[in-house]
Amino acid sequence: MEETTTSTLPSLPQRVMQVFFSPGELFTALRDKPVWFGALAAGAALIFLSTVFIPTDMWVEFSRAQMIEQGQQVPAGFESSGPIIRIVSTVVGPMGFFLMAFILTGVIFLFFSFLFGDDGRYVQYLSVYSHATIISALGALLLLPLKLVQGDPSVTLSLGTFAFFMEEGYPLRVLKMIDLFGLWAFAVMALGVTKIDPKRSFGSALTFFMTLALAFAFIFGLFGG
């Protein structure tokens, strides 16, 4: 297990704290010992906690609203499927968290190692990603009270949250896709990339991750509404 490596590697609880308070020191240690599973599991656990306390009726209403928005007919007795919807919604989050880690790490590895010529291995980028996304996962948990108050499991803290002056439409959907905790996590990833290959400047790494965030926002903003 990763926690039984040499004493130079901080324990998982210490690494979680370092993500927020001393990420540079953390990623320097992870460069030579790129552990990732514990951090990714911790993030998945936070995602699970951010969904498991959402009531069944809220999941039902959320699913109903999505179906209506997409022009689908709500079947009779839809409410009876509430427990299944809740279970699926609770399980999909952590599973998707793991899956996206491997996919996005592949994208990061492709760009930095193959296209930009950095000296980094896939597992090193996976270690950086796994630790940095603890920020996003914790953000989701911190927003749980707001989700319960508003009755909306999809509530996020994004640039769109502050665009109250804008009307519904594609530009607003794009802003809603730019999650502030996600931007924070990407900035920390950029720092991690510079520790994998010290020749990589923070400015260029940050530019890449912010561009990636915007690209996702523009693409996924095409859907919905």
Salt bridges, closest charged atoms under 4 A:
GLU2 OE2 - ARG15 NH2 2.10
GLU3 OE2 - ARG15 NH1 3.00
GLU61 OE2 - ARG64 NH2 3.52
GLU79 OE2 - ARG64 NH2 2.58
ASP118 OD1 - ARG200 NH2 2.72
GLU168 OE2 - LYS176 NZ 3.39
ASP197 OD1 - LYS199 NZ 3.05
